[in-house]
C-alpha cells in the first residue's frame, strides 16, 4: 500500500505531537529504552520506586551521579541518569534468602556452595557504586564491595536457561536465585548499565522487603558502603 507524501507528513506530525504530549505528562521520568515489555515507563515504576526517585531528586542524595533503584518486592531494577531520567528497567535475579541485611563474614566463605540459603541475601540500603571487574575479568558494577555484591550480567552455564525462564515469568516470586548479587539480562547490562553506572561512580538504592521503604529512605539517607 502506498501513502501520498502529504498524508505521510501529516501522520508523522501527529505522531510527533503525541510523543511530545506523553513526555510532557511525566518529564522527570522519561522513557525506558531496554528490558521493557512495551508498557510505558510511568506504568512500570512501583509506588516505592516513585517515592525513592522523588526523594533522591528532592534531597540531591545522588550528588548528580547516575543511580539505580532495586525494588526487591517487584524483583526489578530501574536505572536513571544524573538528572533522574529513566534509562531502562528490567526484571532481575536477587539473593535466595529473604532479608535486608548481609550476614557478617558471608563474603569470606571461599566455597560458595557452603553459604546457607538463608544467608544469601541482597541487603537493603544506599550504596555507593563503582565499576569494576570480577576474578574472571567480566565487567560488573560493585554496590557492596565488602559483601562482594555487584550488578552483573546473567552468566552462561548449565543454569542459564533456568534463570532466563525465571526472568521471563510475570511473577517476582521465582526471581530469588543468586547469592545476593543483582543479576540482569546481558543485553540490559550492555545497553543500560554499562553506559551509565559502568562508566563512573553512582548510587544504588536497594529497597527493603521486610520493612516500609520510608523507614530507610526518608528525611535522612541510610548510608551503606560510604559515599
Z-matrix of the N, CA and C atoms (Angstrom, degrees):
N
C 1 1.464
C 2 1.511 1 109.64
N 3 1.312 2 117.21 1 131.85
C 4 1.447 3 122.49 2 -178.21
C 5 1.536 4 109.74 3 -102.93
N 6 1.328 5 116.71 4 139.21
C 7 1.460 6 122.50 5 175.82
C 8 1.513 7 109.34 6 -108.89
N 9 1.313 8 116.56 7 140.83
C 10 1.448 9 121.03 8 176.01
C 11 1.524 10 109.44 9 -70.22
N 12 1.355 11 118.13 10 148.07
C 13 1.472 12 120.94 11 -177.63
C 14 1.513 13 113.24 12 -55.90
N 15 1.357 14 117.87 13 -40.45
C 16 1.460 15 119.09 14 -177.34
C 17 1.519 16 111.04 15 -67.26
N 18 1.345 17 117.39 16 -34.75
C 19 1.457 18 120.27 17 177.63
C 20 1.523 19 110.80 18 -69.69
N 21 1.326 20 116.27 19 -40.23
C 22 1.471 21 120.23 20 177.45
C 23 1.515 22 110.60 21 -60.58
N 24 1.328 23 116.99 22 -44.60
C 25 1.462 24 120.84 23 179.57
C 26 1.518 25 111.07 24 -62.46
N 27 1.346 26 116.02 25 -40.91
C 28 1.462 27 119.49 26 -179.60
C 29 1.522 28 110.83 27 -64.47
N 30 1.348 29 116.70 28 -42.85
C 31 1.460 30 120.14 29 178.92
C 32 1.526 31 111.35 30 -64.81
N 33 1.318 32 116.47 31 -39.93
C 34 1.466 33 120.31 32 179.21
C 35 1.520 34 110.80 33 -64.03
N 36 1.334 35 116.18 34 -40.92
C 37 1.468 36 120.12 35 178.82
C 38 1.518 37 110.75 36 -63.61
N 39 1.352 38 116.15 37 -42.91
C 40 1.461 39 120.11 38 179.33
C 41 1.523 40 110.66 39 -63.17
N 42 1.334 41 117.19 40 -44.84
C 43 1.468 42 120.41 41 -179.72
C 44 1.517 43 111.22 42 -61.78
N 45 1.331 44 117.06 43 -41.26
C 46 1.460 45 120.84 44 179.66
C 47 1.523 46 110.48 45 -65.22
N 48 1.333 47 117.38 46 -38.61
C 49 1.464 48 120.89 47 178.95
C 50 1.521 49 111.06 48 -64.60
N 51 1.345 50 116.06 49 -41.62
C 52 1.458 51 119.50 50 178.00
C 53 1.521 52 111.43 51 -64.73
N 54 1.339 53 116.71 52 -37.88
C 55 1.461 54 120.75 53 177.99
C 56 1.517 55 111.50 54 -63.40
N 57 1.330 56 116.57 55 -43.01
C 58 1.457 57 120.44 56 177.99
C 59 1.519 58 111.08 57 -62.67
N 60 1.336 59 116.31 58 -40.85
C 61 1.457 60 119.97 59 -179.47
C 62 1.518 61 111.03 60 -64.69
N 63 1.334 62 116.74 61 -40.71
C 64 1.466 63 120.01 62 179.65
C 65 1.509 64 111.41 63 -65.55
N 66 1.329 65 116.93 64 -39.63
C 67 1.463 66 120.76 65 178.99
C 68 1.511 67 111.41 66 -66.65
N 69 1.321 68 116.86 67 -40.90
C 70 1.462 69 120.80 68 -179.34
C 71 1.508 70 111.65 69 -65.84
N 72 1.343 71 117.30 70 -28.36
C 73 1.457 72 120.34 71 -178.33
C 74 1.511 73 112.15 72 -69.06
N 75 1.333 74 117.55 73 -21.11
C 76 1.464 75 120.93 74 -179.57
C 77 1.519 76 109.28 75 -145.18
N 78 1.339 77 119.01 76 66.41
C 79 1.458 78 121.54 77 -171.45
C 80 1.503 79 114.59 78 -67.45
N 81 1.327 80 119.26 79 -24.56
C 82 1.458 81 119.91 80 -175.70
C 83 1.521 82 112.30 81 -85.90
N 84 1.334 83 117.52 82 -6.38
C 85 1.448 84 120.64 83 -176.73
C 86 1.524 85 111.73 84 -105.39
N 87 1.311 86 117.98 85 -47.69
C 88 1.456 87 120.71 86 -178.28
C 89 1.508 88 111.08 87 80.02
N 90 1.314 89 117.69 88 -153.08
C 91 1.459 90 122.00 89 -175.41
C 92 1.519 91 110.84 90 -123.17
N 93 1.325 92 116.23 91 138.30
C 94 1.458 93 121.02 92 173.43
C 95 1.514 94 108.43 93 -77.67
N 96 1.332 95 117.23 94 135.79
C 97 1.450 96 120.59 95 -174.19
C 98 1.524 97 113.87 96 -111.58
N 99 1.324 98 117.61 97 -15.21
C 100 1.462 99 118.18 98 -176.36
C 101 1.514 100 109.83 99 -148.13
N 102 1.327 101 115.42 100 152.84
C 103 1.453 102 120.01 101 177.28
C 104 1.508 103 113.48 102 72.02
N 105 1.318 104 118.41 103 14.82
C 106 1.452 105 121.37 104 -178.00
C 107 1.519 106 109.59 105 -101.45
N 108 1.345 107 115.07 106 166.56
C 109 1.456 108 120.21 107 -179.03
C 110 1.513 109 111.69 108 -110.17
N 111 1.323 110 117.56 109 18.18
C 112 1.448 111 121.52 110 178.59
C 113 1.511 112 113.47 111 101.20
N 114 1.317 113 118.29 112 -15.57
C 115 1.457 114 120.58 113 177.71
C 116 1.514 115 109.46 114 -72.16
N 117 1.322 116 116.42 115 159.23
C 118 1.450 117 119.40 116 179.64
C 119 1.518 118 110.03 117 -70.26
N 120 1.329 119 115.80 118 157.70
C 121 1.461 120 120.42 119 -179.68
C 122 1.520 121 110.80 120 -60.21
N 123 1.329 122 116.67 121 -40.45
C 124 1.465 123 120.49 122 -178.33
C 125 1.522 124 110.85 123 -62.73
N 126 1.339 125 117.55 124 -36.95
C 127 1.456 126 120.72 125 -178.89
C 128 1.521 127 111.75 126 -69.52
N 129 1.313 128 117.65 127 -28.65
C 130 1.459 129 120.51 128 -176.45
C 131 1.525 130 112.94 129 -81.72
N 132 1.316 131 117.98 130 -21.46
C 133 1.452 132 120.01 131 -179.83
C 134 1.524 133 110.35 132 -70.32
N 135 1.328 134 116.62 133 125.44
C 136 1.455 135 120.37 134 176.30
C 137 1.521 136 109.86 135 -76.84
N 138 1.330 137 116.65 136 163.91
C 139 1.460 138 120.92 137 -179.26
C 140 1.530 139 110.83 138 -60.91
N 141 1.336 140 117.21 139 -41.62
C 142 1.462 141 119.87 140 179.50
C 143 1.521 142 111.44 141 -66.63
N 144 1.333 143 117.20 142 -37.74
C 145 1.460 144 120.23 143 177.93
C 146 1.523 145 110.64 144 -65.67
N 147 1.323 146 116.80 145 -40.35
C 148 1.469 147 120.15 146 176.57
C 149 1.524 148 110.87 147 -59.53
N 150 1.328 149 115.63 148 -42.51
C 151 1.477 150 120.15 149 -179.45
C 152 1.532 151 110.35 150 -60.51
N 153 1.337 152 116.18 151 -48.24
C 154 1.462 153 119.78 152 -177.28
C 155 1.524 154 110.55 153 -69.60
N 156 1.313 155 117.53 154 -40.47
C 157 1.466 156 121.30 155 178.35
C 158 1.528 157 110.56 156 -57.01
N 159 1.327 158 116.52 157 -47.05
C 160 1.463 159 119.87 158 -179.24
C 161 1.523 160 111.04 159 -68.35
N 162 1.338 161 116.44 160 -39.15
C 163 1.465 162 120.41 161 178.73
C 164 1.521 163 110.89 162 -63.04
N 165 1.321 164 116.97 163 -41.41
C 166 1.467 165 121.09 164 179.24
C 167 1.526 166 110.13 165 -60.21
N 168 1.340 167 117.07 166 -47.03
C 169 1.460 168 120.44 167 -177.60
C 170 1.519 169 111.68 168 -69.34
N 171 1.339 170 116.99 169 -39.29
C 172 1.468 171 119.95 170 -179.70
C 173 1.528 172 111.69 171 -67.40
N 174 1.324 173 116.36 172 -39.14
C 175 1.462 174 120.38 173 -176.41
C 176 1.528 175 113.29 174 -88.22
N 177 1.338 176 115.97 175 -18.26
C 178 1.466 177 119.04 176 -174.63
C 179 1.510 178 112.44 177 68.70
N 180 1.337 179 116.95 178 22.31
C 181 1.458 180 120.99 179 -174.64
C 182 1.523 181 112.74 180 -61.84
N 183 1.325 182 117.38 181 -26.91
C 184 1.469 183 120.09 182 -178.40
C 185 1.521 184 112.72 183 -78.26
N 186 1.335 185 116.91 184 -7.62
C 187 1.466 186 121.94 185 176.73
C 188 1.532 187 112.39 186 54.74
N 189 1.324 188 114.03 187 43.51
C 190 1.475 189 121.34 188 177.83
C 191 1.522 190 112.75 189 56.38
N 192 1.323 191 115.06 190 38.74
C 193 1.451 192 121.18 191 174.75
C 194 1.519 193 109.32 192 -116.00
N 195 1.327 194 118.20 193 156.39
C 196 1.458 195 118.89 194 173.22
C 197 1.521 196 109.24 195 -62.21
N 198 1.324 197 116.18 196 151.58
C 199 1.461 198 118.89 197 -178.29
C 200 1.527 199 110.50 198 -146.64
N 201 1.314 200 114.27 199 162.31
C 202 1.459 201 120.94 200 178.33
C 203 1.520 202 108.87 201 -131.63
N 204 1.315 203 115.53 202 147.54
C 205 1.460 204 122.19 203 173.34
C 206 1.523 205 107.35 204 -117.40
N 207 1.322 206 115.92 205 123.20
C 208 1.464 207 121.70 206 177.96
C 209 1.522 208 107.53 207 -106.34
N 210 1.325 209 116.29 208 111.50
C 211 1.459 210 121.69 209 177.89
C 212 1.529 211 107.70 210 -93.65
N 213 1.319 212 116.29 211 102.80
C 214 1.463 213 119.41 212 -175.21
C 215 1.520 214 112.11 213 -67.83
N 216 1.322 215 117.47 214 -35.19
C 217 1.460 216 119.59 215 -179.74
C 218 1.525 217 111.35 216 -64.44
N 219 1.321 218 116.30 217 -34.69
C 220 1.464 219 120.82 218 178.84
C 221 1.526 220 111.76 219 -92.31
N 222 1.343 221 117.28 220 -9.01
C 223 1.475 222 122.55 221 -176.62
C 224 1.523 223 110.14 222 52.74
N 225 1.328 224 115.17 223 54.56
C 226 1.468 225 120.68 224 -176.39
C 227 1.523 226 109.73 225 -146.50
N 228 1.339 227 115.54 226 144.33
C 229 1.460 228 121.39 227 175.43
C 230 1.524 229 109.27 228 -112.70
N 231 1.338 230 115.04 229 142.79
C 232 1.455 231 122.76 230 175.14
C 233 1.524 232 107.14 231 -122.82
N 234 1.317 233 117.36 232 124.10
C 235 1.465 234 121.98 233 -178.90
C 236 1.523 235 108.88 234 -108.84
N 237 1.340 236 115.45 235 129.95
C 238 1.459 237 122.22 236 -177.61
C 239 1.522 238 110.51 237 -121.16
N 240 1.324 239 116.46 238 152.92
C 241 1.453 240 119.50 239 172.48
C 242 1.521 241 109.52 240 -83.64
N 243 1.308 242 117.37 241 -178.07
C 244 1.465 243 121.36 242 -174.88
C 245 1.524 244 112.70 243 -64.94
N 246 1.334 245 117.25 244 -20.58
C 247 1.465 246 121.60 245 179.07
C 248 1.521 247 112.13 246 -90.96
N 249 1.309 248 117.36 247 -2.32
C 250 1.454 249 120.41 248 179.71
C 251 1.511 250 114.40 249 90.99
N 252 1.340 251 117.95 250 8.14
C 253 1.459 252 121.27 251 177.22
C 254 1.524 253 109.83 252 -78.40
N 255 1.325 254 116.26 253 136.02
C 256 1.449 255 120.95 254 -179.48
C 257 1.522 256 110.43 255 -73.81
N 258 1.331 257 115.76 256 119.84
C 259 1.455 258 121.35 257 179.21
C 260 1.523 259 111.69 258 -88.50
N 261 1.307 260 117.29 259 -31.07
C 262 1.452 261 120.63 260 -179.81
C 263 1.514 262 112.18 261 174.92
N 264 1.299 263 116.43 262 163.04
C 265 1.461 264 122.28 263 179.10
C 266 1.518 265 108.92 264 -147.45
N 267 1.326 266 115.95 265 149.14
C 268 1.462 267 120.94 266 -179.49
C 269 1.521 268 109.45 267 -158.50
N 270 1.326 269 118.11 268 154.35
C 271 1.466 270 120.19 269 169.00
C 272 1.530 271 109.68 270 -63.72
N 273 1.324 272 116.24 271 152.41
C 274 1.465 273 121.53 272 -179.61
C 275 1.518 274 110.45 273 -133.67
N 276 1.329 275 115.02 274 161.96
C 277 1.451 276 121.48 275 168.70
C 278 1.517 277 107.93 276 -97.65
N 279 1.332 278 115.98 277 140.75
C 280 1.463 279 122.10 278 -176.10
C 281 1.522 280 110.12 279 -127.59
N 282 1.324 281 115.17 280 176.45
C 283 1.459 282 120.32 281 180.00
C 284 1.519 283 112.54 282 -57.19
N 285 1.321 284 115.57 283 141.51
C 286 1.462 285 120.58 284 -179.14
C 287 1.522 286 112.88 285 -64.67
N 288 1.313 287 116.42 286 -30.99
C 289 1.454 288 120.11 287 -177.85
C 290 1.516 289 112.05 288 -87.04
N 291 1.334 290 116.48 289 138.85
C 292 1.457 291 120.87 290 174.93
C 293 1.522 292 109.13 291 -79.14
N 294 1.321 293 116.22 292 141.38
C 295 1.463 294 119.45 293 179.78
C 296 1.504 295 111.64 294 148.07
N 297 1.315 296 115.14 295 156.88
C 298 1.466 297 120.97 296 -175.33
C 299 1.522 298 113.09 297 -110.75
N 300 1.337 299 116.83 298 11.85
C 301 1.465 300 120.19 299 -179.86
C 302 1.531 301 109.96 300 -135.65
N 303 1.327 302 115.80 301 148.60
C 304 1.459 303 120.32 302 172.66
C 305 1.520 304 109.85 303 -81.76
N 306 1.313 305 115.89 304 141.76
C 307 1.461 306 120.79 305 178.11
C 308 1.520 307 108.49 306 -77.04
N 309 1.328 308 118.86 307 126.44
C 310 1.465 309 120.59 308 179.73
C 311 1.523 310 112.35 309 -54.23
N 312 1.335 311 115.66 310 133.11
C 313 1.455 312 121.10 311 177.00
C 314 1.512 313 115.47 312 84.31
N 315 1.351 314 118.05 313 -2.71
C 316 1.460 315 119.44 314 -176.27
C 317 1.528 316 111.22 315 -64.68
N 318 1.333 317 117.31 316 -31.29
C 319 1.468 318 120.22 317 -178.97
C 320 1.525 319 112.14 318 -73.13
N 321 1.328 320 117.40 319 -12.39
C 322 1.466 321 120.58 320 -178.30
C 323 1.526 322 112.73 321 -90.66
N 324 1.316 323 117.55 322 -4.19
C 325 1.465 324 120.59 323 179.85
C 326 1.521 325 108.52 324 -79.81
N 327 1.315 326 116.71 325 112.54
C 328 1.467 327 121.13 326 -174.79
C 329 1.524 328 111.82 327 -69.10
N 330 1.326 329 117.19 328 -41.72
C 331 1.461 330 121.39 329 179.69
C 332 1.523 331 108.13 330 -86.89
N 333 1.332 332 115.96 331 102.85
C 334 1.463 333 120.38 332 -175.58
C 335 1.520 334 112.63 333 -61.58
N 336 1.307 335 117.12 334 -27.44
C 337 1.462 336 120.04 335 -180.00
C 338 1.528 337 112.29 336 -67.80
N 339 1.322 338 116.05 337 -16.07
C 340 1.468 339 119.73 338 -179.11
C 341 1.522 340 112.62 339 -89.23
N 342 1.322 341 117.08 340 -3.36
C 343 1.466 342 119.65 341 177.75
C 344 1.528 343 108.63 342 -75.67
N 345 1.332 344 118.97 343 119.89
C 346 1.464 345 120.38 344 179.38
C 347 1.531 346 110.62 345 -58.48
N 348 1.319 347 116.04 346 145.52
C 349 1.464 348 120.36 347 -179.02
C 350 1.526 349 111.11 348 -55.99
N 351 1.324 350 117.35 349 -39.48
C 352 1.462 351 121.01 350 -178.88
C 353 1.521 352 112.44 351 -63.38
N 354 1.337 353 117.15 352 -21.78
C 355 1.463 354 121.37 353 -178.56
C 356 1.528 355 112.35 354 -93.34
N 357 1.319 356 117.56 355 -1.40
C 358 1.464 357 121.45 356 -178.67
C 359 1.531 358 109.83 357 -90.06
N 360 1.316 359 115.64 358 67.07
C 361 1.463 360 120.78 359 -173.67
C 362 1.529 361 111.42 360 -102.42
N 363 1.323 362 114.56 361 155.07
C 364 1.464 363 122.04 362 168.86
C 365 1.525 364 106.57 363 -103.75
N 366 1.331 365 118.03 364 105.82
C 367 1.467 366 120.17 365 -173.55
C 368 1.521 367 112.32 366 -68.55
N 369 1.322 368 115.11 367 151.19
C 370 1.459 369 121.48 368 177.06
C 371 1.520 370 109.57 369 -93.02
N 372 1.328 371 115.87 370 155.43
C 373 1.457 372 120.58 371 176.73
C 374 1.508 373 112.67 372 140.36
N 375 1.309 374 114.21 373 -171.95
C 376 1.464 375 122.20 374 177.91
C 377 1.517 376 108.20 375 -101.69
N 378 1.321 377 117.34 376 125.99
C 379 1.454 378 121.67 377 -176.30
C 380 1.522 379 110.70 378 -127.27
N 381 1.311 380 115.88 379 129.78
C 382 1.462 381 120.42 380 172.59
C 383 1.524 382 107.51 381 -76.91
N 384 1.320 383 116.93 382 120.52
C 385 1.463 384 120.50 383 -175.77
C 386 1.515 385 111.34 384 -102.17
N 387 1.319 386 114.75 385 158.69
C 388 1.460 387 120.05 386 174.69
C 389 1.527 388 109.34 387 -154.42
N 390 1.321 389 116.50 388 145.36
C 391 1.466 390 119.29 389 178.71
C 392 1.520 391 111.14 390 -69.73
N 393 1.317 392 115.30 391 151.28
C 394 1.461 393 119.70 392 178.94
C 395 1.512 394 110.48 393 -166.00
N 396 1.322 395 115.74 394 -164.64
C 397 1.459 396 121.64 395 178.21
C 398 1.518 397 108.83 396 -138.81
N 399 1.315 398 114.83 397 147.72
C 400 1.457 399 118.79 398 177.06
C 401 1.529 400 110.16 399 -86.96
N 402 1.325 401 115.85 400 -173.90
C 403 1.463 402 119.48 401 -176.70
C 404 1.519 403 112.66 402 -66.05
N 405 1.319 404 117.53 403 -18.56
C 406 1.464 405 121.72 404 177.69
C 407 1.526 406 112.20 405 -89.11
N 408 1.318 407 116.40 406 -2.36
C 409 1.457 408 120.18 407 -178.94
C 410 1.515 409 114.03 408 85.29
N 411 1.330 410 117.69 409 7.97
C 412 1.461 411 121.38 410 -179.89
C 413 1.519 412 110.44 411 -78.24
N 414 1.320 413 116.43 412 140.18
C 415 1.459 414 121.32 413 176.00
C 416 1.526 415 109.67 414 -68.37
N 417 1.325 416 116.14 415 131.33
C 418 1.461 417 122.65 416 178.33
C 419 1.519 418 108.26 417 -140.83
N 420 1.320 419 116.64 418 174.25
C 421 1.466 420 122.03 419 173.23
C 422 1.524 421 107.42 420 -124.57
N 423 1.332 422 116.17 421 108.50
C 424 1.465 423 120.52 422 177.29
C 425 1.519 424 109.98 423 -68.50
N 426 1.337 425 117.06 424 133.73
C 427 1.468 426 118.58 425 170.78
C 428 1.525 427 112.02 426 -124.52
N 429 1.324 428 117.65 427 -16.45
C 430 1.467 429 121.13 428 172.85
C 431 1.524 430 106.67 429 -145.37
N 432 1.334 431 114.91 430 82.03
C 433 1.464 432 120.73 431 -172.78
C 434 1.520 433 111.21 432 -62.21
N 435 1.333 434 117.14 433 -37.82
C 436 1.465 435 120.46 434 -177.87
C 437 1.520 436 111.61 435 -62.17
N 438 1.314 437 116.84 436 -32.64
C 439 1.463 438 121.37 437 179.34
C 440 1.520 439 112.17 438 -97.55
N 441 1.351 440 116.62 439 6.31
C 442 1.473 441 122.98 440 179.16
C 443 1.525 442 111.72 441 59.40
N 444 1.340 443 116.67 442 41.59
C 445 1.461 444 121.67 443 -178.82
C 446 1.519 445 110.86 444 -111.48
N 447 1.322 446 115.79 445 139.41
C 448 1.457 447 120.71 446 -176.28
C 449 1.528 448 110.45 447 -149.20
N 450 1.322 449 114.63 448 165.53
C 451 1.462 450 121.92 449 166.74
C 452 1.525 451 105.72 450 -91.76
N 453 1.321 452 117.16 451 124.63
C 454 1.466 453 118.83 452 -179.69
C 455 1.520 454 110.77 453 -148.22
N 456 1.322 455 114.78 454 167.64
C 457 1.462 456 121.82 455 179.16
C 458 1.531 457 111.39 456 -67.83
N 459 1.317 458 114.91 457 154.55
C 460 1.449 459 120.32 458 166.62
C 461 1.525 460 107.54 459 -66.23
N 462 1.323 461 116.21 460 124.83
C 463 1.458 462 120.22 461 -173.16
C 464 1.523 463 112.01 462 -91.09
N 465 1.331 464 116.70 463 148.27
C 466 1.468 465 119.81 464 177.28
C 467 1.516 466 110.24 465 -69.52
N 468 1.317 467 115.57 466 154.75
C 469 1.451 468 120.25 467 179.91
C 470 1.512 469 110.74 468 151.95
N 471 1.318 470 115.57 469 -172.61
C 472 1.463 471 120.48 470 -176.02
C 473 1.520 472 113.03 471 -65.80
N 474 1.339 473 116.79 472 -26.04
C 475 1.469 474 120.10 473 -177.86
C 476 1.523 475 112.83 474 -93.75
N 477 1.339 476 117.27 475 -0.06
C 478 1.467 477 120.30 476 -173.67
C 479 1.524 478 112.31 477 -61.22
N 480 1.329 479 117.42 478 -47.16
C 481 1.460 480 120.55 479 -176.91
C 482 1.530 481 111.20 480 -61.35
N 483 1.326 482 116.14 481 -43.32
C 484 1.455 483 119.89 482 179.43
C 485 1.515 484 112.50 483 -64.74
N 486 1.317 485 115.87 484 -38.56
C 487 1.465 486 119.35 485 179.57
C 488 1.521 487 111.72 486 -71.15
N 489 1.322 488 116.73 487 -36.72
C 490 1.464 489 119.62 488 175.19
C 491 1.524 490 110.43 489 -61.88
N 492 1.321 491 116.76 490 -38.83
C 493 1.458 492 120.80 491 178.48
C 494 1.522 493 110.76 492 -63.71
N 495 1.329 494 117.39 493 -38.31
C 496 1.465 495 120.85 494 177.33
C 497 1.528 496 110.93 495 -62.81
N 498 1.330 497 115.93 496 -40.43
C 499 1.462 498 119.76 497 -179.93
C 500 1.523 499 112.06 498 -67.82
N 501 1.324 500 116.85 499 -27.76
C 502 1.456 501 120.99 500 -175.43
C 503 1.517 502 113.80 501 -82.95
N 504 1.328 503 118.18 502 -16.67
C 505 1.463 504 119.44 503 -179.05
C 506 1.517 505 110.83 504 -75.20
N 507 1.327 506 115.35 505 155.20
C 508 1.471 507 120.24 506 -178.62
C 509 1.526 508 112.08 507 -74.75
N 510 1.318 509 117.24 508 -26.53
C 511 1.462 510 121.24 509 -176.77
C 512 1.523 511 111.50 510 -84.97
N 513 1.342 512 117.96 511 138.77
C 514 1.467 513 120.54 512 175.64
C 515 1.525 514 112.87 513 -80.95
N 516 1.326 515 117.17 514 -5.28
C 517 1.462 516 120.62 515 -173.30
C 518 1.522 517 113.50 516 -66.41
N 519 1.343 518 117.24 517 -25.64
C 520 1.467 519 119.45 518 -178.08
C 521 1.526 520 112.49 519 -101.22
N 522 1.327 521 116.62 520 16.44
C 523 1.473 522 120.51 521 -178.53
C 524 1.523 523 113.11 522 -94.32
N 525 1.326 524 117.09 523 7.78
C 526 1.459 525 119.61 524 177.98
C 527 1.513 526 108.08 525 -91.29
N 528 1.342 527 116.03 526 96.36
C 529 1.464 528 119.52 527 -171.81
C 530 1.515 529 114.24 528 -143.35
N 531 1.339 530 119.22 529 0.17
C 532 1.458 531 120.33 530 -176.27
C 533 1.525 532 111.01 531 -107.26
N 534 1.319 533 115.21 532 177.16
C 535 1.464 534 120.41 533 176.12
C 536 1.528 535 111.56 534 -82.56
N 537 1.315 536 116.50 535 -3.58
C 538 1.459 537 121.49 536 -178.86
C 539 1.509 538 112.51 537 141.48
N 540 1.324 539 116.24 538 -18.14
C 541 1.468 540 119.92 539 178.23
C 542 1.525 541 110.81 540 -71.24
N 543 1.331 542 115.12 541 162.47
C 544 1.457 543 122.20 542 174.17
C 545 1.524 544 106.73 543 -97.90
N 546 1.316 545 116.85 544 110.78
C 547 1.460 546 122.65 545 -173.55
C 548 1.526 547 109.60 546 -103.65
N 549 1.334 548 116.32 547 126.71
C 550 1.463 549 121.65 548 -176.94
C 551 1.530 550 109.99 549 -120.23
N 552 1.339 551 117.92 550 159.19
C 553 1.468 552 119.91 551 175.19
C 554 1.526 553 110.69 552 -59.34
N 555 1.325 554 117.89 553 145.24
C 556 1.472 555 120.83 554 -178.14
C 557 1.525 556 113.67 555 -54.45
N 558 1.339 557 117.59 556 -43.26
C 559 1.463 558 120.17 557 -178.85
C 560 1.520 559 111.35 558 -62.89
N 561 1.331 560 116.79 559 -37.34
C 562 1.463 561 119.78 560 179.62
C 563 1.522 562 110.87 561 -67.62
N 564 1.317 563 116.26 562 -39.49
C 565 1.468 564 118.65 563 177.92
C 566 1.529 565 110.11 564 -61.81
N 567 1.319 566 115.92 565 -46.25
C 568 1.463 567 120.19 566 -176.74
C 569 1.531 568 112.72 567 -67.91
N 570 1.335 569 117.27 568 -38.29
C 571 1.456 570 121.17 569 -172.57
C 572 1.526 571 113.98 570 -90.32
N 573 1.342 572 117.08 571 -27.11
C 574 1.467 573 119.82 572 -174.04
C 575 1.532 574 112.51 573 -119.75
N 576 1.329 575 116.87 574 -51.32
C 577 1.467 576 120.25 575 -175.89
C 578 1.524 577 111.68 576 -70.72
N 579 1.329 578 116.88 577 -50.01
C 580 1.469 579 120.64 578 -175.64
C 581 1.528 580 113.37 579 -59.43
N 582 1.339 581 120.20 580 -44.03
C 583 1.476 582 119.24 581 -178.92
C 584 1.529 583 114.12 582 -72.74
N 585 1.315 584 118.77 583 -11.98
C 586 1.469 585 121.07 584 -177.96
C 587 1.522 586 110.49 585 -114.95
N 588 1.310 587 117.84 586 -83.62
C 589 1.462 588 121.40 587 -179.96
C 590 1.525 589 112.35 588 -66.78
N 591 1.319 590 116.78 589 -21.22
C 592 1.458 591 120.64 590 -178.98
C 593 1.510 592 114.05 591 -81.77
N 594 1.329 593 118.22 592 -3.04
C 595 1.464 594 121.19 593 -178.33
C 596 1.525 595 113.79 594 -115.42
N 597 1.300 596 117.60 595 -11.75
C 598 1.466 597 120.72 596 -177.13
C 599 1.522 598 109.66 597 -159.82
N 600 1.309 599 114.81 598 169.86
C 601 1.457 600 119.52 599 175.88
C 602 1.521 601 109.75 600 -65.64
N 603 1.308 602 115.71 601 146.99
C 604 1.451 603 120.97 602 179.84
C 605 1.514 604 110.18 603 -147.71
N 606 1.303 605 116.05 604 -160.93
C 607 1.460 606 121.68 605 178.44
C 608 1.522 607 108.19 606 -136.48
N 609 1.315 608 116.10 607 137.73
C 610 1.463 609 122.08 608 175.85
C 611 1.524 610 108.29 609 -119.12
N 612 1.307 611 115.74 610 123.25
C 613 1.463 612 122.27 611 178.33
C 614 1.527 613 108.10 612 -105.96
N 615 1.319 614 116.37 613 111.95
C 616 1.460 615 121.13 614 179.07
C 617 1.527 616 107.87 615 -101.10
N 618 1.324 617 116.36 616 118.59
C 619 1.459 618 121.03 617 -175.51
C 620 1.523 619 110.84 618 -78.13
N 621 1.325 620 117.05 619 143.66
C 622 1.472 621 120.23 620 -179.02
C 623 1.522 622 111.28 621 -73.23
N 624 1.329 623 114.82 622 158.54
C 625 1.462 624 119.79 623 176.46
C 626 1.523 625 112.37 624 -117.46
N 627 1.339 626 116.81 625 -8.55
C 628 1.463 627 119.91 626 -177.36
C 629 1.528 628 113.14 627 -116.31
N 630 1.314 629 116.16 628 9.51
C 631 1.465 630 121.16 629 177.44
C 632 1.518 631 107.87 630 -156.24
N 633 1.343 632 117.84 631 162.67
C 634 1.458 633 119.69 632 179.29
C 635 1.522 634 111.11 633 -62.49
N 636 1.324 635 116.13 634 145.66
C 637 1.462 636 119.87 635 -178.85
C 638 1.519 637 111.00 636 -62.22
N 639 1.344 638 117.14 637 -30.81
C 640 1.465 639 120.73 638 -179.41
C 641 1.524 640 112.35 639 -66.61
N 642 1.324 641 117.30 640 -18.93
C 643 1.462 642 120.08 641 178.67
C 644 1.516 643 111.80 642 -68.70
N 645 1.328 644 116.71 643 -23.41
C 646 1.466 645 120.96 644 179.81
C 647 1.520 646 111.03 645 -108.46
N 648 1.311 647 116.73 646 -43.80
C 649 1.465 648 120.97 647 -176.41
C 650 1.523 649 109.45 648 -110.42
N 651 1.322 650 114.35 649 85.09
C 652 1.449 651 120.21 650 179.91
C 653 1.504 652 110.57 651 -127.21
N 654 1.335 653 116.07 652 -120.90
C 655 1.458 654 120.53 653 -179.54
C 656 1.518 655 110.86 654 -72.00
N 657 1.322 656 116.55 655 -44.56
C 658 1.466 657 121.01 656 -179.24
C 659 1.518 658 109.24 657 -116.07
N 660 1.341 659 117.66 658 135.55
C 661 1.466 660 119.70 659 -178.13
C 662 1.519 661 112.27 660 -73.25
N 663 1.329 662 115.08 661 146.64
C 664 1.456 663 120.77 662 169.67
C 665 1.517 664 107.58 663 -89.77
N 666 1.317 665 116.69 664 116.06
C 667 1.467 666 120.53 665 -171.98
C 668 1.518 667 109.13 666 -97.14
N 669 1.325 668 115.10 667 129.90
C 670 1.450 669 121.75 668 173.86
C 671 1.525 670 107.12 669 -130.17
N 672 1.277 671 117.39 670 132.02
C 673 1.462 672 120.06 671 178.16
C 674 1.513 673 113.68 672 79.65
N 675 1.318 674 117.96 673 10.51
C 676 1.466 675 120.67 674 176.55
C 677 1.507 676 113.27 675 79.62
N 678 1.332 677 115.55 676 -174.98
C 679 1.451 678 122.04 677 179.81
C 680 1.519 679 109.72 678 -113.65
